[in-house]
Amino acid sequence: MLSDAELAQLLDKDIFHLIGDVADQLELECYVVGGYVRDLFLERPSNDIDVVVVGSGIRVAEALKDRLGKRAHVSVFRNFGTAQVKYKGLEVEFVGARKESYSHDSRKPHVEDGTLEDDQNRRDFTINAMAVSLNHDTFGQLVDPFDGVYDLEDGIIRTPLDPDITFSDDPLRMMRCVRFATQLNFYIEDETFDALTRNADRIKIVSGERIVGELNKIMLCKTPSRGYVDLQRSGLLQLILPELSVMDEVETRNGRSHKNNFYHTLEVLDNVCRATEGDNYDEEHKLWLRWAALFHDIGKPRSKRFDPVVGWTFHNHDFIGAKMIPQIFRRMKMPMDAKMKYVQKLVELHLRPIAIADDEVTDSAVRRLLNDAGDDIDDLMTLCEADITSKNQQRKQRFLDNFRIVREKLADLKQRDYKRLLQPCIDGNEIMQMFNLKPSREVGQLKQTLKDAVLDNKVPNEREPLMKLLMSKAKEMGLQLSATASPSAH
């Protein structure tokens, strides 16, 4: 636990002394609060500073801007009683101390001026309710009415006041509770967790965007499975992602059981997280690959069948899951753009590398896989390797060895310019001109014949052999060359 002197030393930066000086001149109490204080104790770097003023936070922000000069920028939000000062990479949020009350059907509180105690009472968790004075005479003194410091030491997430009131007033705090526990690797205190369960239904008044914002933060944690286990145990997951929640079951018939696909999915998600650590993946790249991992088996509950001979099957769960992705993204207010298409593509293709690796790894299968996955092939391979969770080490090693062969063949194809190698040099426009056709099934058949031949490496991707194949297929289909076809087509 840090002493007041140690806190004062950690806060010994020009910006904090300036804020304190300005507050003293205005004769206002002023405290740095919330996440910045929490992260001081956890020794985590932070440039986002929240300051509570017992009085007008806007007055302090505007006075600070005057002291900092032209390099500082202030934004004032009078309707909310807040202001933000940006200066040399720092963002300082100012707000007046306040107390809040809520109506049952809204997250928007009724706000009125309050004391520091009122402001700390309205905070979501004890570890976020600590305040440190910035005024000169009390600089560095900790105000911690709910023993947040001890909860930090014990690794506990707990609400300052009655958790039922805290969560019912603002149900988004339930998502934040799970998110902080996941980020910090903390334990949700029993009474607080029980309140999550009792108030889970209140999550329905929270917008999809706000829920997804918290889910994205959980996804970017080191071990996001922890968060999804807490969401499932509390009953929140079945309300926000029922398609995932329903996977948490094991059905037995005739003494034969299938695996729990919920916990398998979380194992795959954590495997992907380990595989994407490091500088090769930026945060956005990590995020959407992890969403693909979370959704890769989402079609299994709808495709599950019991066959007395072979046992449980999940035929076509890849295609069923891919069709579900746009529906889920739309309902949850997730982006309906290239990010959704990327997740959908990986879900649809996630069995292909496994099918290849389960048999002899042929050039033809690898060429087709690369053609279909395109630039996302490396992410697809990462997902598929993460999907090998078999407890049979010999079988697992066989798959991983075959995946290595697949990767080597992919690398060879990419090195030789796979886009040029895999796309036939005679395209659909030329085929339509040659046979005087409009876009039609016949054109599609001819294009597919050429594509299959190139992908299976039956003919080189060169004009003369492809033209010979095209002529043969067209004759078989009863098509005639146009009189205006180029001489090279004859």
N, C-alpha and C positions, 0 to 999 in steps of 0.2 A: 504493500500500500504506500502511495506517495504522500509525503508530508506536504503541508502548505508551502514550506520553503522550497521543496523540490518542484511543486507545481508552479510556483513563482518563477523558478529558474527555467522551466520548460516553456513558460509563456513570456520569457524575456526577449521579446521581439518588438521592433519599433511599432508595428501595427497595433499591438495590444496596449502598449503604453499610450499611444496616440488616442485610441478609443477611450481609455480611462481618463486621460487629460480632458478630452472634450466633454465627457460625462460629468466630470468634476466641475468644469466651468459652468455647465448647465444645471448643476446641483441635482443630478439624477443618479440613482443606483444603476449599475451596469454589470452584466455577467455574461461570460461565454458559457454556452449550455449545450446539452444534447450530444450528438455524435462526435463532435470535436473533442469534448471532454472525455467521453468513453474511449476514443482512440488514443488519447494521451496515455491513459492507463494501460492500454493494450499494446502501446508502442507501434501503432500503425500510422503511416503518414496520411495527412489530410490537408487539403487546401480550402475546403468548404467550412466556413466559420459561421455559426449561429450565435447571435448576441441578443439577449433579452434586456430591455430597459424598463425599469419601473417608472413609467411615464411614456413620453413619445419617442419611439424608436426612430421615426422619420427625422425628428429634430437632430438627433445624434448623428444619423447618417449624413444629413446635409452639412452639418458642421464639420464632420470628418472630411467630406469632399473638399470643403474650403481649405482645410489644413493640408491636404495631400496635393492640391494643385491640379494642373491641367492633365496630368497622367492618370488621374482617377476619373471614373465614370459612375454616376449615381442614377439608379432607376427607382422611382417612387410609385407605390401602388396604394393610393390613399384609401380606396374602397376597403382594402384589407388591413390598412394600418401598418404596412411593411415597406421596407426599402432595401435595395441591394447596392453595395459599393464594390466595384471591380477595380483592382489595383495590382499591377505587376504579377499577374497570374493567380492572385487571391480573390475569392468571392466571399464577401461578408454580408450576411443577411441580418437585418435589424428588425425587431418587432417589439412592440410594447407588451409588458406583462399583462396577461388576460386570464379571465375565467370563461368557461364555455358551458353551454347547456344544449341538449339535442332534442329534436322531435323524433318519433319512432320511425318515420318513413323517409328520413333523409340523413346523409352524412354531413350536411352543412350545419355547423353549430351556430347558435345564437351567442355572440361574443360581446363581452363588456370588459372595461378596464379592471385589472386586478393587481394583486401583490405577487411577489416572487413565489410565495407559497402556493397561491392559486395557479400560477403558471406551471409549477412543478407537479401539482396534483393532476393537471390535464395531460401530462406526458404519457406515452404508451407503455414504456417499460422502465423499471428502476434504473437500469444501466444507461438509459437516455434521459434521466431526470436529474442528473447531477449538474451543478452550476459552480463556476469559479469566478470570484469577484475580480473586476478590472479597475475598480476605483483605487486611487493611490493609497489610501490609509489601510485598505483591506486586500490589497493586490495579492492574488494567489490563494486566498482563503476558499476552501471547498464548502459548499452547502449541499449536503447529501441526506435529506430527511428520510429516505427510504432504504438506506444502506446499499445503494447501488454498487459501491466499491466492493463490498463483501460478495455480492452476487457475481461481480466480474471475477473475483478470485475463485469462487466456487463453480463458475461456468453455468449460471442459472439465468433463464429468461423468466421474469415475473413482472406482473403489473403493479404499479404503485398503490392503486386502490382496488376495490372489488372488481375482479376480472370480468364478471358478468356485465357490469355497467360499462367498463372500458370497451369491451368487444361489441356490446349491443349499441352503444353510442356511435362508434365508428367501426363497422365490420371489416374494413380494410386492415385494421390492426391485427386481425387473425392471420392474414397472409403475411404481414410484417413479422409477426411472432414466429411463424415457421421459417421465414426467410432469415431472420437474425440467428435463430438456432442453427440453421444450416451453414450460414456464412462463418459463424464464430465457433462452430462445433460445440455448441452449448446444449444443455438439457432444459426442456420446458418443465418448469415446476408443476407438480401434480395438480394443484388447485387451478392453476392457469390453464393446464391442458384440459382438465374437465370442463372448464368454461368454454373452451374452443368447441368441444363436442355439443354442449348445451345450446350454443349460439350459432352453430354452423349455418342454419337456415337463413340467418341474417345476411349472409354473403350475397343473397339474391338482389339486394338493393345497390350493390357495387357494380360500376361499369366494367365491361369486358376489358377495356383498355387498361384500367387500373390493376385488374387481376393479372393480366398478361405482363404488365410491368414488373410485378413482384415475381411471377413465374420465371421471367427472363433472368432476374437477379439470382434466383435459385439455380437456374440452369448453368450460370457462369461460376457457381461455387465449385470447390475442389471435388466434393462428393455430393452431387445433387440428389442422389437416391435417398439420403437422410430426410430431405424436405418432402419428397413424395411419399415416403413411409408415414411421416407425421400427418400429411394431408389426408392420406387414406385412413389412418387410425382415427382421426378426428371427425370423419364424415364430410370434410370439405371437398375432397376430390370427387366424390360421386355427384356433387352439385356443380362443379366447374368443369370436370373432364370425365363424365360418366363412361365414355368409351374406354378410358384407361382403367378406371376403378373396377369395371366389370370383369377385368382380366384376373382379378385376385380371387381365384377359386381353383380347386382341384376336384375334378369329377371322376368317380370310379364306376366302372361297369364290368361285370364278369371278372372282377379282381384285377382289372387293368386301369391304371390311372395315367392321366397326362400331367405334365409338369405345371407348376404355377407360372403362368406367362407374365403376370405382373412383376414378380420378383426376378424372373429371367430378363425382362425388359430393363429393369433397374440395374441389373448386373452389366448388361450391354451398354447402357448409358454411362456407367462409371468407367467401363473399359475404354469407351471413346474419349472420355475426359482425360484419362491417363495417356492415351495415344496422341492427344492434341496439345499436351503441355509444351511450352517452349515458344520460341519466336516465329516459327513457321506459320502460325495461325493467329490472325488478329481476332479481336473479341467477336466481331460480327460473324466471321467464318466459323468460329467455335460454336457460337450460339445456334446457328441454323443446322449445322451438322448434328448437334446434340438433340435438337428437336426431331430430326430425322430418326435418330436412335430411339427416342422416346416413342415415336409413332410407328416404328418399323413393323411391329406385329399387331397393329391396332385392328386389323381385319380378322384376327384369329377367332374371337368369340362368335362372329357372324358366319364363319366358315366351318366351325367345329362339327364333326360328324363321328359317330362310332360305327366301325366296321367289325363284325364279329371275327373276321379272319385276321385283319392287320391291326386292329385296335383303333385308337384315336387318330383322326386325320384333320388337316387344316388346308385342304386343297384350295388353291387360288387365293389364299389370304393376302398375297402380295398385291394382286389386282384389286381385290375388294378394299384393302386398306388404302390404296392409292386413290380410289374413288371417294373415300371418306374424307380425305385431307381437305379439299376445298370447303366441304360442309363445316368441318371443325374450325378452320381458319375464319370462315365468314361469321359463324356464331360467336366466336371468341374475340372478334374484332382484331384479328391478326392481319398482317399485310397480304392483300390478294394480288401480289405481283410476282416478280421473279423469285422471291424467297419462298413463296408457297409452291411454285413450280419446281424449285430445287428439292424441297422436302418430298413432294409428291413423286418426283423422279427416283429419288433414292429408295423410297418405300416400295415403288413398283419393281425396281431392279434388284432389291437386296438379296434375292435368292439365286440370281444368275451366277455370280462367282462361286457360290457354294456348290451349285449343280456342276459347274466345270471342275471344281476341285475334288468332287466326289468320284470322279471318273478319270480316264486318261485326259490330260490337258492337251487338247488339239489346237492347232493354229487357227482352224476355222472358227471354233467357239470363241477364242480370244479376240479374233478380228471382229466378230459380230458384237461381242460385249463392248469393245472400244467404240465401235460405230454408234451403238445405242447410248452409251454413257457419255461420250464426248469428253469435254473438259472436266467433267465431274468424276472421272474414273478413279482418281486417287482417293477421293472422299468415299466413294462407293466401296473400294477395297478396304479402307480403314474401318468402315461400318461392318463389313462382312467378317473381317478378322475379329472384331470385337464381339460378333454374334456367336463365335465358337465358344460356348460355355460348358461343353460336355465335361463330365467328371471322369470319363474314360480317357486317361492321359494318352494312351496309344492312338486312339481315334482322333483326339484333338491334335496331336502332333502330325498325324498323316494329313489332316486338312491344312495345317499351317505350312507344311512342307510343299503341298501342292499350290497353296496361295503364293509361295515364293516363286514357283515356276511360272504361275500366271503373271506375277509382277514383272518377271524377267522378260517374258514374251511381250508384255505391254510396253515395257521400256524400249525394247527393240523396235516395235512398230512406231512408237512416238518419235524415236530418233530418226526414223526413215520417212517422217512427214506423213502421219497416218491419214490426215484429211485428204491429201492428194491420192494416197494409195487406196482408200476405201470408197471414195465417191466416183462412180463410173464417169468416164470423160465424155460420154454421150448422155445428154440430159433430156428431160421431158419435153422441152420446147422444140428441140431438134427432132425428136421422135414424132411430134404432132405435125411438123412441117413435112417430114419425109413421107408420112402416110395420110396427109390431109385429114387429120383427126382433131377434134376438140377435146378438152379435158374429159376423160371418160375412164371406164373400167379397163378398156383395152390398153390405154396409155399406161395405166398403173401396172398392169400385168407385164408389159414389155419392160418398164423401168425395173420392176422387181426381179425379172429374169436376169437382167444385167447386173443388178446389185448383188443377188445371190451368188452369181458366178464370180464376182470380184471378191466378195467376203469369204467365199469358200476356196478362193485361190485356184479356181478351175481354169481361168484364163487370166493373162496379165491385163492390167488396167491400161490397155493401149487401143487405139482406134480400130485398127484392122481386125484383130481377133474379136473385139466386141461387136463390130459391124457384122461380121460373119454370123455370130450368135444371134444378133438381132434379126437378121434376114431369115434365118432358119425358124425362129420363133414366130415371126410375122406370117411366114408361109403356112406354118402349122395352124395359125389362127384365121387364115383365109384373108389376110390383109394385102392390099396392093400398094406398091410405091406410087407416090404422086408424080405426075408428069414433070413437075417443077423441082423434084428432088435433086440435090447436088450430085454431080458426077461421081463423087467418092462413095455415094450410097449404092451405086449400081455395081 
